Amino acid sequence: PDRRRNTSNAYIGPERRVGGEAEVMQQPSLLDKARSST
């Protein structure tokens, strides 16, 4: 499960950044949780 979680984090990292800051502002909780998990 650790490897799967890592993939999700990496996917959300660059994907969300490329998507735009608007999406990050809409869901700051998800980003914060993913960053805290790392």
N, C-alpha and C positions, 0 to 999 in steps of 0.2 A: 504493500500500500504506500510505502514511503516514496517509491519511484513514481507512482501514479500522481502523488500529491506534487512532487517536484515538477512533473510535466505540466500540471495545471498551473503552477506558479509561473513557470517560464512562459507559458502560453498567455497568461493574463498580463504578465509584465510588458513584453514588447507589443503585444496586440493592443492592450489598453492604451499604451503610450501612443501608438500609431493612430489609434481610433480618435484620439483627441483628449484634451483636458476636460472637455464637457462631460464625457462619460465618467471620468475619474471623480469629478465633483458630484456626479449623480449617485455614485456608489462608493463613497470613501471608506465605508465600513469594510467592504470586501477587500479593498486594497490594503487597508490597515491590518486586517486579520491575516492576509497572505504574507505581508511583510513581517508581522510579528512571529508567524509560524517559522519563517526561514531562520 
